[in-house]
Amino acid sequence: MKQLVGRFAPSPSGRMHLGNVLCALLSWLSARSQNGGYVLRIEDLDPDRCPRSYADLIEDDLTWLGLDWDAGGSKGGPDGSYYQSERTEIYQHYFDLLEQKGLIYPCFCSRAALHAASAPHLSDGRVIYAGTCRNLTPDEVAQKRKTRKPAARLIVPDRTITFTDGLQGECTEHLPTECGDFIIRRSDGVFAYQLAVVVDDALEGVTEVVRGRDLLGSTARQIWLHELLGFTPPQFIHMPLLNDVDGRRLSKRDADLDLGILRTRFTPEQLTGALACAAGLIDRPEAISARELIPLFSWDRVPHGDLCLPEGIF
């Protein structure tokens, strides 16, 4: 039986906050409780927004928390660096395969056009691309290239993707109406998250993806990309989001709850205990190490809805 391999894949655009730490903790516990491997991938596709100094801090914070990894980060890996900014040639190879299949076309639409009132919108605000540039003639493409660099979109078929999420249950998405043709390379030449994450999960041997429920909407298109490229999709587990005591979702804007501040106020065990309590793994926010949580871990204990930090702790 193939060994389970989990991963943590942060974007180093700032210091980790508690929501990031909870994702790292739960993904690590899930892998280690099943005697699985664990990969650290730095998702710095846009190096201008993601300086290496933040990536270094992520590694230091994970080490401080007692969350080890088997490959990735500064340890590298069997097929090269696990920094996405250094894997452009790999993404180009798989982009070329899709292009050879006739599944990619240039898109010249501006952000303003994409968010126009006439464009299809879902209830959560996501815009469904209307296929405006899909049928441009070669002459029209050549003319538009004179004034604007295009992004590249992947054509989606009339296909419904159904998968079972490890925490959210059965999920279904009709690609044309709930996703639409989506970007896999930006107009500035940077490969998009959707392509990079699929290629990396496959090549790094990831079999279990634990991430926030806010990324659930990306899963169907990633499963479709896995199939197109001949990969086996991993098991997906979309964990609840972490809110502060006032019910606000945590983000990198909450500087008082990032690891730079919290490491001056708490021990690793105190911080881990507070998060374990919020996730339903222990009854009280008491000090406990990540390794001590391994025998206590079960996804059955983790609520499906949003989580709240324990009152009086932060």
C-alpha positions in Angstrom: 0.0 0.0 0.0 1.3 3.4 -1.0 2.4 5.6 1.9 0.3 8.6 2.7 2.0 11.9 2.1 0.6 15.2 3.4 1.8 18.7 2.8 1.8 22.3 4.0 2.0 24.8 1.2 2.1 28.4 2.5 2.4 31.5 0.4 5.2 33.7 2.1 3.6 37.1 1.5 3.8 37.8 5.2 4.3 36.3 8.7 2.1 33.2 9.4 -1.0 34.0 11.5 -3.0 31.5 13.6 -5.1 30.4 10.8 -2.0 29.3 8.9 -0.7 27.6 12.0 -3.9 25.7 12.5 -3.7 24.4 8.9 -0.1 23.4 9.4 -0.9 21.6 12.7 -4.0 19.7 11.4 -2.3 18.6 8.2 0.8 17.5 10.1 -1.3 15.6 12.7 -3.3 13.9 9.9 -0.1 12.7 8.2 1.8 11.7 11.3 -1.1 9.9 12.9 -1.2 7.7 9.8 2.6 7.2 9.8 2.7 9.3 6.7 5.3 11.6 5.1 5.1 15.4 5.2 6.2 17.9 2.6 6.8 21.6 3.0 6.2 23.6 -0.3 6.8 27.3 -0.5 4.2 28.8 -2.9 6.1 31.9 -4.0 5.0 32.0 -7.6 5.2 35.8 -7.5 8.6 36.4 -6.0 8.0 40.2 -5.9 5.2 39.6 -3.3 6.9 36.7 -1.6 10.4 37.5 -0.5 12.6 34.6 0.7 13.0 36.2 4.1 9.3 35.3 4.8 9.9 31.7 3.7 12.8 31.5 6.1 10.5 32.7 8.9 7.9 30.1 8.0 10.5 27.3 8.4 11.7 28.8 11.7 8.2 29.1 13.0 7.3 25.5 12.1 10.5 24.3 13.8 9.6 26.3 16.9 6.2 24.6 16.9 7.7 21.2 16.6 6.2 20.5 13.1 8.9 18.7 11.1 8.9 17.8 7.5 10.6 15.2 5.3 11.1 17.1 2.1 10.7 20.6 0.8 11.6 24.1 1.9 15.4 24.5 2.3 15.7 20.7 2.4 14.9 20.5 -1.2 13.4 17.3 -2.6 13.9 14.3 -4.9 12.9 16.3 -8.1 14.4 19.6 -7.2 13.5 22.7 -5.2 10.1 22.9 -3.5 10.1 26.7 -4.0 7.6 27.3 -6.8 9.6 30.3 -8.0 12.3 27.9 -9.0 10.1 25.4 -10.9 9.1 27.5 -13.9 10.6 25.1 -16.4 8.6 22.2 -14.9 5.3 24.2 -15.2 6.2 25.2 -18.8 6.5 21.5 -19.7 3.0 20.7 -18.5 1.6 23.9 -20.0 3.0 22.9 -23.4 1.3 19.5 -23.1 -2.0 21.2 -22.6 -1.3 23.6 -25.4 -0.5 20.6 -27.8 -3.9 19.2 -27.0 -5.6 22.4 -28.2 -7.0 23.2 -24.7 -5.4 26.6 -24.2 -6.2 30.0 -25.7 -5.1 33.6 -25.2 -7.3 35.9 -23.2 -7.1 39.7 -23.5 -9.9 40.6 -21.2 -9.1 43.2 -18.5 -10.0 42.9 -14.9 -12.6 45.5 -15.3 -14.3 43.6 -18.1 -14.2 40.4 -16.1 -16.1 42.1 -13.3 -18.6 43.9 -15.4 -22.2 43.7 -14.3 -23.1 41.7 -17.4 -20.6 38.9 -16.5 -22.0 35.8 -14.7 -21.5 35.9 -11.0 -22.0 33.2 -8.3 -23.5 33.9 -5.0 -20.0 34.1 -3.4 -18.9 36.8 -5.8 -16.8 34.6 -8.1 -17.0 35.6 -11.7 -17.6 32.9 -14.3 -15.7 33.6 -17.5 -18.1 34.0 -20.4 -15.6 32.6 -23.0 -15.2 36.0 -24.7 -11.8 35.3 -26.2 -12.3 31.6 -26.9 -13.2 31.9 -30.5 -11.0 34.8 -31.6 -9.5 34.3 -35.1 -5.7 34.2 -35.6 -5.9 37.7 -37.2 -7.9 39.0 -34.2 -5.4 37.5 -31.8 -2.4 39.0 -33.7 -4.1 42.4 -33.7 -4.9 42.3 -29.9 -1.3 41.3 -29.1 -0.1 44.6 -30.4 -1.6 46.4 -27.5 -2.0 43.9 -24.7 -0.2 40.8 -23.4 -2.7 37.9 -23.0 -3.3 35.5 -20.1 -3.8 31.9 -21.0 -7.0 30.1 -20.3 -7.8 26.4 -20.1 -11.0 25.3 -21.9 -13.3 23.3 -19.6 -15.7 20.7 -21.0 -19.4 20.2 -20.4 -18.5 18.0 -17.4 -19.6 17.6 -13.8 -16.9 16.8 -11.3 -18.0 14.9 -8.1 -15.7 14.1 -5.3 -15.9 13.2 -1.6 -14.1 15.7 0.7 -12.7 14.1 3.9 -14.6 16.6 6.1 -17.2 18.4 3.9 -18.6 15.2 2.3 -19.8 14.8 -1.3 -19.2 17.9 -3.5 -20.3 18.4 -7.1 -19.4 21.2 -9.6 -20.5 21.6 -13.2 -17.4 23.1 -14.8 -18.9 25.4 -17.4 -21.5 27.0 -15.2 -19.7 27.0 -11.8 -16.1 27.4 -12.9 -15.7 28.4 -16.6 -12.5 28.5 -18.6 -9.8 29.5 -16.1 -6.4 31.1 -16.2 -3.3 28.9 -16.0 -0.8 31.5 -16.9 -1.1 35.2 -16.1 -0.5 38.0 -18.6 2.9 38.8 -17.0 4.0 35.2 -17.7 3.7 33.9 -14.1 2.0 30.5 -14.0 -1.2 30.4 -12.1 -1.8 28.7 -8.8 -4.2 26.1 -10.4 -1.6 24.6 -12.7 1.3 24.9 -10.3 -0.4 23.2 -7.4 -1.6 20.3 -9.4 1.8 19.6 -11.0 3.6 20.0 -7.6 1.2 17.7 -5.7 1.6 15.0 -8.3 5.4 15.3 -8.7 6.0 15.5 -4.9 3.9 12.4 -4.3 1.3 14.2 -2.2 -1.7 11.9 -1.5 -3.6 14.0 1.0 -4.3 17.8 0.8 -5.5 19.5 3.9 -6.4 23.2 3.4 -8.9 25.8 4.3 -12.6 25.5 3.3 -12.2 28.8 1.4 -10.3 26.8 -1.3 -13.1 24.2 -1.8 -14.1 26.0 -5.0 -10.7 25.3 -6.6 -10.9 21.5 -6.2 -13.0 20.5 -9.2 -10.8 22.3 -11.7 -7.7 20.8 -10.0 -9.2 17.3 -10.3 -9.9 18.0 -14.0 -6.3 19.2 -14.5 -5.0 16.0 -12.7 -7.0 13.9 -15.1 -5.8 15.9 -18.2 -2.1 15.5 -17.2 -2.5 11.8 -16.3 -2.1 12.2 -12.6 -4.1 10.7 -9.7 -5.8 13.4 -7.6 -5.1 13.4 -3.9 -7.6 13.0 -1.1 -8.9 16.5 -0.3 -9.8 17.6 3.3 -11.1 21.2 3.6 -10.9 22.2 7.2 -13.0 24.9 8.8 -11.7 28.5 9.0 -10.5 30.0 12.2 -12.2 33.1 13.6 -11.1 35.4 16.4 -13.2 35.7 19.6 -15.4 38.3 17.8 -16.1 36.0 14.9 -13.8 37.7 12.4 -11.9 35.4 10.0 -8.2 35.6 10.7 -5.9 37.0 8.0 -2.4 38.4 7.6 -3.9 41.8 8.4 -4.3 40.7 12.0 -0.7 41.5 12.9 -1.4 41.0 16.7 -2.1 37.3 15.9 1.0 36.6 13.8 3.8 34.4 14.9 6.2 37.3 15.3 4.1 38.7 18.2 2.7 35.4 19.6 6.1 33.9 20.0 6.9 36.6 22.6 3.8 35.8 24.6 3.4 32.0 24.4 5.4 28.8 24.5 4.9 26.4 21.5 2.9 24.1 23.8 0.6 26.9 25.0 -0.1 28.0 21.4 -0.6 24.4 20.2 -3.0 23.7 23.1 -5.2 26.7 22.3 -5.5 25.7 18.7 -6.1 22.0 19.6 -8.9 23.1 21.8 -10.4 25.3 19.1 -10.3 22.3 16.7 -12.0 20.0 19.2 -9.0 17.8 19.8 -8.8 18.6 23.6 -11.4 19.9 26.0 -9.5 22.7 27.5 -6.8 25.1 26.1 -3.9 23.5 28.1 -0.3 23.3 27.1 0.5 20.3 24.9 3.1 19.6 22.3 2.3 18.7 18.7 3.8 15.3 19.1 1.6 14.6 22.2 -1.5 15.3 20.1 -0.8 12.6 17.5 -2.6 9.8 19.4 -5.5 12.1 20.2 -6.0 13.2 16.6 -9.1 12.2 14.5 -10.9 14.2 11.8 -14.1 12.9 13.5 -13.4 15.4 16.4 -13.0 18.4 14.1 -16.2 20.4 13.6 -17.4 21.2 10.0 -18.3 24.8 10.7 -15.9 27.7 11.4 -13.8 27.5 14.6 -13.4 30.2 17.2 -10.4 30.9 19.4 -10.9 30.2 23.1 -11.9 33.3 25.0 -9.5 34.9 27.4 -6.4 33.3 25.7 -5.4 35.9 23.0 
